[in-house]
Amino acid sequence: MVNLTIDGKNIEVKAGTTVLNAARAAGIEIPTLCDHPQLTPYGGCRLCLVEVEGARTLQPSCTLPVNNEMKVHTDTQKVRDARKFVLSMIFSERNHFCPYCQVSGGDCELQNAAYAEDMTHWPLQPNWKPFPVDASHPFIIMENNRCILCRRCVRACGELVGNYTLGFEERGAESALVADLGLPLGESSCIGCGTCVQICPTGALIDRWSAYQGKETEVDSTKTICQGCSIGCGLDVLTRDNRLVRIEGNWDDPISGGLLCEVGRFDPMDDNRERVLTPMLKKDGSSKAATWDDALAAVKDQLKSAKGKAAAVVSTRLSVEAMDAFKQVCQAAGIEKFFSTEGSLITGPATKAASLLGKPFETKLDALNFADTYLVVGEDITKDHQVLSFFMKRRLPDGAKLIHIGKAESGFKNFADAVLSVPAGKETAFLGDLKGLLSNDSAVEKVAGAYGLDAALLAESVKILKAGEKPAVIMGSRYDFSDEIGAYNAALNIANDLKATFISTKGNINSLAAAQMDLDNTVDLSGVELVVLAAGDEVFTQQFMGKFEKVPTMVVFSSYVSPLTASADVVLPVTNWLEQAGHFLNLDGRLLSAKAALTAPEGIYSNADAFAKLAESMDVKLSSAWESALNAATAVVVD
């Protein structure tokens, strides 16, 4: 430990801590623009200069390590003068309008820094040279006139996301932020995660959906979780007057560390599907608005008449509470067939394997931050579980290796050491042969020929896997395996041989909970005369909706209008993910809590409350012991 004094306050911190972080730990504020807790110290803006006794000049606190008996002063006249000078130089380089900027809502760090130093004007005349504005991206505007060259965005794109899209061209005052050596951002390799926008301290990178939507003091912030995949990234949802303004990553989130993907940050902003606002009953071939009482009475009658020939289908985007209530009320109505909206995918095999082993065996996501070799099987997680791919991509510059067994158009193709594209239907067999090659690689050419692979590439892949000291195998669920269970077990066998950590993605946010509650069976509606579908706010494919075409009677609980609600006999409106609270079991085996950020329109109930109303109409008493139902099965992930 190191002892030092900052502004007369004695502080004890670990060796290697920077003066800036030591001050933060002691509650002493030092202004900075280029520094961010998630990034490597850079020392670019010089706003964090401090006075150190015995030092010849002022020192940047963000890169200065603490020393024993060091005495630091953060608020002397010399320091304050230096800050004003630094800010004056920054303002002189570009076209900043901090005194009367209408875009900032109090969240512009440059504006806040100027106000903190009582700056009311520019001591130095700005250059007024116009810089180009890039508005080619659907979600992000790149405004170089507001850039202060702190390079936070460039560092975040590389250090956090591992995409390396952003960089700078030219030098000095001519420096300009660019994507892919000068491509328009909308045509570049940008994946739309928005990390650069959130981490930018000025208005140089703008979320085009939320600009001018309200000052920071005029919006409400709700900490909740993303429900776009099975990771469950932490969110700060900003709303105003019950309207979604912006979604940001929660930097303190233990799972994602504040990172989000396009699905979590921007897609909800562009969701303009039509809401189901009232219960609907089909009469004489057309749907008419109805009361909740009339609609529930109709559902009750239909369940009675279809007893023994009914099935229940539940969305794995629903909370654990909602799924448990749905299962209870359907069982009380005599329904024995339960299916999920996604089928088994990989979640089912994971739960079955844990049951057979009698113990959890998968690893938490944290392990990916320390692995040196990654084998990704199936799903292209650069698209479907994008944040998970960030954990791997950002390790590659440090020498980590990556192999993807999947489709040729893999999003990893520009990052991976090898993409092994195996013919559809042969994935399980190939994984078995790959396991054999790990112990004896003499048959590489034979195996490569059997699957149409390049022998040299396969040999190199085997060599990489065998050389890994901390390997990790990631089994991707969103992939068209002909044999999910076989592929899962084959990948698990490889992980065991390599002594690797093993992680599988789980489809939707609550797929693991659905599997543990035995609700994840693949939809099979042969002989079914009535389906009760708890659709929630899920978006369904045409292929999935086609499974219901021949079902005589449909009851649908849904947030949005769709072909399924159009053909349903009864439609009951429910809240979407932003309007309801509940618990979710993510791929990490963590029980996450979601909070409602918006208030639903009048007459719309949460999924759990809607099922409770149905139970009440049937004189069924529901148990609230959803945790017991969830924990009845063996856990998949080691705690």
C-alpha positions in Angstrom: 0.0 0.0 0.0 1.0 3.6 -0.7 0.4 6.6 1.6 0.0 10.0 0.1 -1.7 13.4 0.8 -4.1 15.0 -1.6 -5.3 18.5 -0.7 -4.2 17.9 2.9 -6.1 14.6 3.1 -4.2 11.5 4.0 -5.0 8.6 1.6 -3.9 5.0 1.4 -4.2 3.2 -1.9 -2.7 0.2 -3.7 0.7 0.7 -5.5 0.2 1.5 -9.2 -3.0 3.5 -8.6 -3.0 6.8 -10.5 -3.3 10.1 -8.6 -6.6 10.7 -10.4 -8.1 7.4 -9.1 -6.7 7.9 -5.7 -8.4 11.3 -5.6 -11.7 9.8 -6.8 -11.5 7.1 -4.1 -11.1 9.9 -1.5 -14.0 11.9 -2.9 -11.8 14.6 -4.4 -12.9 15.7 -7.9 -10.3 16.4 -10.6 -11.8 17.4 -13.9 -10.9 15.4 -17.0 -12.0 14.9 -20.5 -10.0 12.1 -22.1 -10.0 9.8 -19.1 -12.7 7.2 -18.5 -12.8 4.4 -15.8 -13.3 1.7 -18.5 -10.3 2.8 -20.6 -6.6 2.7 -20.3 -5.2 6.1 -19.1 -4.2 8.3 -22.0 -3.1 11.7 -20.8 -4.4 13.5 -23.9 -6.5 16.4 -22.8 -4.3 17.7 -19.9 -7.3 19.1 -18.0 -6.5 16.9 -15.0 -3.2 18.6 -14.3 -2.2 18.8 -10.6 0.6 20.3 -8.6 2.9 17.8 -6.9 5.4 19.1 -4.3 8.9 18.7 -5.6 7.9 18.3 -9.3 9.2 20.9 -11.7 5.9 21.2 -13.7 2.2 20.4 -13.3 1.5 16.7 -13.8 -1.4 14.9 -15.5 -3.0 13.0 -12.7 -4.6 10.4 -15.0 -1.3 8.8 -15.9 0.8 9.7 -12.8 1.2 6.7 -10.4 1.1 7.4 -6.7 4.3 7.4 -4.6 4.8 7.1 -0.9 4.7 10.4 0.9 3.6 12.2 -2.3 1.9 15.5 -1.6 -0.6 16.6 -4.3 -2.6 19.8 -4.7 -5.6 19.8 -7.1 -7.0 23.3 -6.6 -4.2 25.9 -6.4 -4.3 29.1 -8.5 -1.6 27.6 -10.7 -3.7 24.6 -11.4 -6.9 26.6 -12.0 -5.0 28.9 -14.4 -3.7 25.8 -16.3 -7.2 24.4 -16.6 -8.6 27.6 -18.0 -5.7 27.7 -20.5 -6.3 24.1 -21.5 -10.0 24.7 -22.1 -9.2 27.9 -24.0 -7.0 26.0 -26.4 -9.6 23.3 -26.8 -12.3 25.9 -27.6 -10.0 27.6 -30.1 -9.5 24.5 -32.3 -13.1 23.7 -33.3 -16.6 25.3 -33.5 -17.9 24.8 -29.9 -21.0 26.7 -28.7 -21.0 25.7 -25.1 -22.5 28.9 -23.6 -25.7 28.4 -25.6 -25.6 24.8 -26.9 -29.2 23.4 -27.3 -28.1 19.8 -27.7 -26.5 19.3 -24.4 -28.8 18.5 -21.5 -26.1 18.8 -18.8 -24.4 15.7 -20.0 -21.7 17.4 -22.1 -18.5 17.1 -20.1 -16.8 19.9 -22.0 -19.6 22.3 -21.2 -19.6 21.2 -17.6 -15.9 21.7 -17.3 -16.1 25.2 -18.7 -18.9 26.2 -16.3 -16.9 24.7 -13.4 -14.0 27.1 -14.2 -16.4 30.0 -14.4 -15.7 30.5 -18.1 -18.3 32.7 -19.9 -16.5 33.4 -23.1 -13.6 32.3 -25.3 -10.3 34.1 -24.5 -8.9 32.9 -27.8 -10.7 33.5 -31.1 -11.8 30.1 -32.6 -10.5 29.1 -35.9 -14.1 28.8 -37.4 -12.9 26.3 -39.9 -15.8 24.0 -40.8 -15.3 20.2 -40.5 -17.4 17.7 -42.3 -20.5 16.1 -40.6 -21.1 12.4 -41.4 -24.8 11.6 -41.1 -24.7 8.4 -43.2 -25.3 6.0 -40.2 -28.9 5.2 -39.3 -28.3 5.7 -35.5 -25.1 7.9 -35.2 -24.0 11.3 -36.4 -20.3 12.0 -36.5 -19.8 15.8 -35.9 -16.1 16.7 -36.2 -16.8 20.3 -35.4 -17.5 19.3 -31.8 -14.5 16.9 -31.4 -11.8 17.6 -28.8 -9.4 14.9 -30.0 -9.6 13.0 -26.7 -9.8 9.7 -28.6 -12.1 8.1 -26.1 -14.3 6.8 -29.0 -11.3 5.3 -30.8 -10.0 3.7 -27.6 -13.4 2.3 -26.7 -14.0 0.9 -30.2 -10.7 -1.0 -29.8 -10.2 -1.6 -26.1 -13.8 -2.4 -25.2 -15.6 -3.6 -28.3 -12.6 -4.9 -30.2 -13.9 -3.7 -33.6 -11.3 -1.0 -34.4 -13.5 0.9 -36.8 -12.6 4.4 -35.7 -9.4 6.3 -36.1 -8.0 9.7 -36.9 -6.6 11.1 -40.2 -4.3 14.1 -40.6 -2.3 15.7 -37.7 -2.6 18.5 -35.1 -5.5 20.9 -35.5 -6.3 19.2 -38.9 -7.0 15.8 -37.2 -10.4 14.4 -38.0 -12.3 11.4 -36.7 -12.9 8.8 -39.5 -14.1 5.3 -39.9 -12.1 2.7 -41.8 -9.5 5.1 -43.2 -12.1 7.5 -44.6 -15.3 5.6 -45.4 -18.7 7.1 -44.4 -19.7 5.7 -41.1 -22.8 4.1 -42.5 -20.7 2.2 -45.1 -18.0 1.2 -42.7 -17.3 -1.8 -40.5 -19.2 -0.1 -37.6 -21.5 -2.6 -35.9 -23.8 0.1 -34.4 -23.2 -0.8 -30.8 -23.1 2.9 -29.8 -20.3 2.6 -27.2 -18.5 5.5 -28.9 -21.6 7.7 -28.6 -22.1 7.0 -24.9 -18.4 7.5 -24.0 -17.9 10.7 -26.0 -17.5 13.7 -23.6 -18.9 16.2 -26.1 -21.4 16.2 -29.0 -18.9 14.9 -31.6 -20.8 11.6 -31.7 -24.5 12.0 -31.4 -27.4 9.5 -30.9 -29.6 10.9 -33.6 -32.7 9.5 -31.9 -32.3 11.4 -28.6 -30.8 14.8 -29.5 -33.0 17.8 -28.3 -35.2 15.3 -26.4 -34.6 16.9 -23.0 -32.0 18.1 -20.5 -30.5 15.6 -18.1 -32.5 17.2 -15.3 -35.7 16.7 -17.3 -35.5 13.0 -17.8 -36.0 10.0 -15.5 -33.4 7.2 -15.4 -34.3 3.6 -14.6 -31.7 0.9 -14.1 -32.9 -2.4 -15.7 -31.7 -5.1 -18.0 -31.7 -5.6 -21.8 -34.0 -8.5 -22.9 -32.7 -8.8 -26.5 -30.7 -12.0 -25.9 -29.7 -14.3 -23.1 -26.9 -12.1 -21.7 -29.0 -9.5 -19.8 -26.8 -6.5 -20.1 -27.4 -3.7 -17.6 -29.2 -0.6 -18.9 -30.0 2.9 -17.9 -33.3 3.7 -19.6 -33.9 7.5 -19.9 -37.5 8.6 -20.3 -39.5 11.8 -20.3 -43.2 12.2 -20.0 -43.6 8.4 -20.2 -41.7 8.4 -23.5 -38.5 6.6 -24.3 -35.6 9.1 -24.8 -32.4 7.1 -24.8 -30.9 3.8 -23.7 -27.4 3.7 -22.3 -25.2 0.9 -20.9 -24.8 0.8 -17.1 -21.0 1.1 -16.6 -21.3 -0.6 -13.2 -23.0 -3.7 -14.6 -21.1 -6.8 -13.4 -22.0 -8.7 -16.6 -21.4 -6.4 -19.6 -19.4 -3.6 -17.9 -21.6 -1.0 -19.6 -21.4 -2.4 -23.1 -24.5 -2.8 -25.3 -25.1 -3.8 -28.9 -27.4 -2.3 -31.6 -30.3 -4.6 -30.4 -30.1 -3.3 -26.9 -29.3 0.4 -27.5 -31.0 1.4 -30.7 -33.6 -1.2 -31.9 -36.1 -0.3 -29.1 -35.9 3.3 -30.3 -37.1 2.3 -33.7 -39.9 -0.1 -32.6 -43.0 1.3 -34.3 -45.2 -1.8 -34.2 -48.9 -1.3 -33.6 -49.9 -1.9 -30.0 -52.8 -4.1 -28.9 -54.8 -1.7 -26.8 -57.9 -3.6 -25.9 -59.1 -7.2 -25.7 -60.4 -8.5 -29.0 -63.1 -11.2 -29.6 -63.7 -12.8 -33.0 -67.4 -12.9 -33.8 -68.8 -13.9 -37.2 -65.3 -14.0 -38.7 -64.2 -10.5 -37.6 -62.5 -9.3 -34.4 -64.3 -6.8 -32.3 -63.2 -4.8 -29.2 -64.3 -6.4 -25.9 -64.0 -6.0 -22.2 -61.5 -8.0 -20.2 -64.4 -9.8 -18.4 -66.0 -10.8 -21.7 -62.6 -11.9 -23.2 -61.6 -13.9 -20.1 -65.1 -15.6 -20.1 -64.6 -16.6 -23.7 -61.1 -18.1 -22.9 -62.6 -20.0 -20.0 -65.3 -21.5 -22.2 -62.8 -22.4 -24.9 -60.5 -24.1 -22.4 -63.4 -26.2 -21.1 -64.5 -27.3 -24.6 -61.0 -28.2 -25.7 -59.9 -30.1 -22.6 -57.4 -32.7 -23.5 -56.7 -31.2 -27.0 -55.2 -27.9 -25.9 -51.5 -26.7 -25.9 -49.7 -23.8 -24.3 -46.9 -21.9 -26.0 -44.9 -19.3 -24.0 -42.4 -16.7 -25.1 -39.0 -17.0 -23.4 -38.9 -13.2 -23.2 -41.4 -13.4 -20.3 -40.3 -13.1 -16.7 -40.0 -16.1 -14.5 -43.0 -14.9 -12.5 -45.1 -14.7 -15.7 -44.0 -18.1 -17.0 -44.7 -19.8 -13.7 -48.2 -18.2 -13.5 -48.9 -19.2 -17.1 -47.9 -22.8 -16.5 -50.0 -23.0 -13.3 -53.2 -21.6 -14.9 -52.8 -23.8 -18.0 -52.2 -26.9 -15.9 -55.3 -26.0 -13.9 -57.2 -25.9 -17.3 -56.0 -29.4 -18.1 -53.3 -28.5 -20.5 -50.4 -31.0 -20.6 -48.5 -29.9 -23.7 -46.2 -27.0 -23.1 -43.9 -25.4 -25.7 -41.7 -22.4 -26.0 -41.6 -19.9 -28.9 -38.0 -20.9 -29.7 -37.9 -24.7 -29.4 -35.2 -26.4 -27.5 -32.1 -24.8 -29.2 -29.1 -25.4 -26.9 -30.9 -24.5 -23.7 -32.7 -27.9 -23.4 -29.5 -30.0 -23.9 -27.7 -27.9 -21.3 -30.4 -28.5 -18.7 -30.6 -32.2 -19.5 -26.8 -32.5 -19.2 -26.8 -30.9 -15.8 -29.6 -33.2 -14.7 -27.6 -36.3 -15.8 -24.4 -35.0 -14.2 -26.3 -34.0 -11.1 -24.3 -30.8 -10.9 -23.7 -27.5 -12.7 -20.8 -27.5 -15.2 -20.9 -24.4 -17.5 -18.7 -21.4 -16.7 -19.6 -17.8 -16.2 -18.9 -15.2 -18.8 -16.1 -13.6 -16.7 -13.8 -16.5 -17.9 -13.8 -15.1 -21.4 -11.8 -12.1 -20.2 -8.9 -14.4 -19.3 -8.9 -17.1 -22.0 -6.2 -17.2 -24.6 -8.0 -19.5 -27.1 -11.6 -19.4 -28.2 -13.5 -22.1 -30.1 -17.0 -20.8 -31.1 -19.4 -23.5 -32.3 -22.5 -22.7 -34.4 -24.1 -19.3 -33.8 -22.5 -16.2 -35.2 -22.3 -14.4 -31.9 -21.1 -11.2 -33.6 -24.7 -10.8 -34.6 -26.9 -12.6 -32.1 -25.0 -12.3 -28.8 -22.9 -9.4 -29.9 -21.6 -8.2 -26.5 -20.3 -11.7 -25.8 -18.2 -11.4 -29.0 -16.7 -8.1 -27.7 -15.1 -10.1 -24.8 -13.2 -12.2 -27.3 -12.4 -9.7 -30.0 -10.7 -7.3 -27.7 -8.4 -10.0 -26.5 -7.1 -10.8 -30.0 -4.4 -8.0 -30.1 -2.9 -9.5 -26.9 -2.3 -12.8 -28.8 -5.5 -14.7 -28.1 -6.6 -17.1 -30.9 -10.1 -17.6 -32.2 -11.7 -20.4 -34.3 -15.3 -20.4 -35.5 -17.1 -23.5 -36.7 -20.0 -22.0 -38.5 -21.2 -20.5 -41.7 -18.8 -19.1 -44.3 -20.2 -15.6 -44.0 -19.3 -15.5 -40.3 -18.9 -12.1 -38.7 -15.6 -13.4 -37.3 -14.1 -13.8 -40.7 -12.0 -10.6 -40.4 -10.9 -11.5 -36.8 -10.7 -15.3 -36.5 -7.6 -17.4 -37.1 -9.9 -19.8 -38.9 -13.5 -20.1 -39.9 -14.4 -23.7 -40.6 -17.6 -23.9 -42.6 -19.0 -27.4 -42.3 -21.9 -28.7 -44.5 -25.3 -28.4 -42.9 -26.3 -31.5 -41.0 -22.7 -32.6 -40.5 -21.8 -30.4 -37.6 -22.1 -33.1 -34.9 -20.1 -35.6 -36.9 -17.4 -33.0 -37.5 -17.1 -32.1 -33.8 -16.6 -35.8 -33.1 -13.8 -36.0 -35.7 -12.3 -32.8 -34.4 -12.1 -34.3 -30.9 -10.3 -37.3 -32.4 -7.8 -35.0 -34.2 -6.9 -33.3 -30.9 -5.4 -36.6 -29.6 -4.1 -37.8 -33.0 -3.9 -35.4 -35.9 -2.6 -37.9 -38.5 -6.0 -38.0 -40.2 -6.3 -34.2 -40.8 -6.3 -34.5 -44.6 -8.9 -37.3 -44.5 -11.2 -35.3 -42.2 -10.7 -32.1 -44.2 -11.7 -33.9 -47.4 -14.8 -35.4 -45.8 -16.2 -32.0 -44.9 -14.8 -29.9 -47.8 -12.3 -28.0 -45.6 -8.9 -26.8 -46.4 -6.5 -29.3 -44.8 -3.8 -26.7 -43.9 -6.5 -24.5 -42.2 -7.8 -27.5 -40.3 -4.3 -28.6 -39.2 -3.6 -25.0 -38.0 -6.9 -25.0 -36.1 -6.0 -28.2 -34.3 -2.5 -26.9 -33.5 -4.0 -23.7 -32.0 -6.5 -25.6 -29.9 -3.9 -27.9 -28.6 -1.5 -25.1 -27.8 -4.0 -23.0 -25.8 -3.2 -22.7 -22.1 -6.6 -21.2 -21.1 -9.0 -22.4 -23.8 -12.7 -21.6 -23.9 -15.4 -23.3 -25.9 -18.5 -21.3 -26.6 -21.6 -23.2 -27.9 -24.0 -21.0 -29.9 -27.7 -21.7 -29.6 -29.0 -19.7 -32.5 -27.9 -22.0 -35.3 -29.7 -24.6 -37.4 -28.2 -27.7 -35.9 -29.8 -30.9 -37.3 -29.1 -32.5 -33.9 -28.9 -29.9 -31.1 -28.3 -32.5 -28.3 -25.6 -34.3 -30.3 -23.8 -31.1 -31.2 -24.0 -29.8 -27.7 -22.6 -33.0 -26.2 -19.8 -33.2 -28.9 -18.8 -29.6 -28.1 -18.8 -30.4 -24.4 -16.6 -33.4 -25.0 -14.1 -31.2 -26.8 -14.1 -28.8 -23.9 -13.4 -31.6 -21.5 -10.5 -32.9 -23.5 -9.0 -29.4 -23.8 -9.7 -28.8 -20.1 -11.5 -25.7 -21.3 -14.1 -23.5 -19.8 -17.5 -24.2 -21.4 -20.2 -21.6 -22.1 -23.4 -21.9 -24.1 -25.7 -19.0 -25.3 -29.3 -19.6 -24.4 -31.5 -18.0 -27.1 -33.7 -15.4 -25.4 -33.3 -13.7 -22.0 -35.3 -16.3 -20.1 -34.6 -19.4 -22.1 -32.6 -21.0 -19.3 -35.5 -20.4 -16.9 -38.0 -21.9 -19.4 -35.7 -25.0 -19.7 -35.5 -25.4 -16.0 -39.3 -25.2 -15.7 -39.7 -27.7 -18.5 -41.3 -25.2 -20.9 -38.7 -25.3 -23.7 -40.1 -28.1 -25.9 -40.2 -27.6 -29.6 -43.7 -26.7 -30.9 -45.6 -29.7 -32.2 -49.3 -28.9 -32.7 -50.5 -32.2 -34.3 -53.9 -33.0 -32.9 -54.2 -29.7 -31.1 -57.5 -27.9 -31.3 -56.8 -24.9 -29.0 -53.5 -23.0 -28.5 -53.0 -20.5 -25.7 -50.0 -18.4 -26.8 -48.2 -16.1 -24.3 -46.5 -14.1 -27.0 -45.5 -11.0 -24.9 -43.7 -8.5 -27.1 -41.7 -11.1 -29.1 -41.2 -10.7 -32.9 -42.0 -14.0 -34.7 -40.7 -15.3 -38.0 -43.1 -16.3 -40.8 -41.9 -19.9 -40.4 -42.9 -19.9 -36.7 -46.3 -18.3 -37.3 -46.9 -20.9 -40.0 -47.0 -23.6 -37.3 -50.4 -22.2 -36.1 -52.2 -22.0 -39.5 -54.2 -25.2 -39.0 -55.0 -24.7 -35.3 -58.8 -24.2 -35.1 -58.8 -21.9 -32.0 -56.2 -19.5 -30.8 -56.0 -17.4 -27.7 -53.1 -14.9 -27.8 -51.7 -12.7 -25.0 -49.7 -10.0 -27.0 -48.2 -6.5 -26.8 -48.3 -5.9 -30.5 -50.5 -6.6 -33.5 -49.3 -9.4 -35.8 -50.7 -12.0 -38.2 -51.1 -14.2 -35.1 -53.4 -11.7 -33.3 -55.2 -11.1 -36.6 -56.2 -14.8 -36.8 -56.7 -15.3 -33.1 -60.2 -15.9 -31.6 -59.3 -14.0 -28.4 -56.5 -11.4 -28.1 -55.6 -10.0 -24.7 -53.2 -7.0 -24.5 -50.1 -7.2 -22.3 -47.2 -4.9 -21.5 -43.9 -4.8 -23.3 -40.5 -5.3 -21.8 -40.1 -1.6 -20.8 -43.4 -1.5 -19.0 -43.1 -4.5 -16.6 -40.9 -5.7 -13.8 -39.8 -9.3 -13.2 -36.9 -11.7 -12.9 -34.8 -13.4 -15.6 -32.2 -16.2 -15.5 -29.5 -15.2 -18.0 -27.0 -17.5 -19.7 -24.6 -16.9 -16.7 -27.1 -18.5 -14.4 -27.6 -15.1 -12.7 -31.1 -14.2 -11.5 -31.5 -10.7 -12.8 -34.2 -8.1 -11.8 -35.9 -5.9 -14.4 -37.7 -2.7 -13.5 -40.5 -1.0 -15.4 -39.3 2.2 -17.1 -42.6 3.2 -18.7 -46.2 3.1 -17.7 -48.4 1.0 -19.9 -51.6 2.4 -21.5 -54.7 2.1 -19.4 -56.3 -1.3 -19.6 -53.1 -3.2 -20.4 -51.8 -5.6 -17.8 -48.4 -7.2 -17.3 -48.1 -10.7 -18.4 -48.1 -12.1 -14.9 -51.2 -10.0 -13.9 -53.0 -11.0 -17.1 -52.5 -14.7 -16.3 -53.6 -14.0 -12.7 -56.8 -12.4 -14.0 -57.4 -15.5 -16.1 -56.8 -17.7 -13.1 -59.2 -15.6 -11.0 -61.9 -16.0 -13.6 -61.4 -19.8 -13.4 -61.4 -19.8 -9.6 -57.8 -21.0 -9.6 -55.5 -19.9 -6.8 -52.0 -19.4 -8.1 -48.9 -20.1 -6.0 -46.3 -17.3 -5.8 -43.5 -19.7 -5.1 -41.9 -19.2 -8.5 -38.4 -19.5 -7.1 -39.1 -23.0 -6.0 -40.4 -23.9 -9.5 -37.2 -22.4 -11.0 -34.8 -24.2 -8.6 -36.5 -27.6 -8.9 -34.0 -28.5 -11.8 -30.3 -28.8 -11.4 -28.5 -25.5 -12.2 -26.5 -25.4 -15.4 -23.9 -22.8 -14.5 -21.4 -23.1 -11.7 -22.1 -20.4 -9.1 
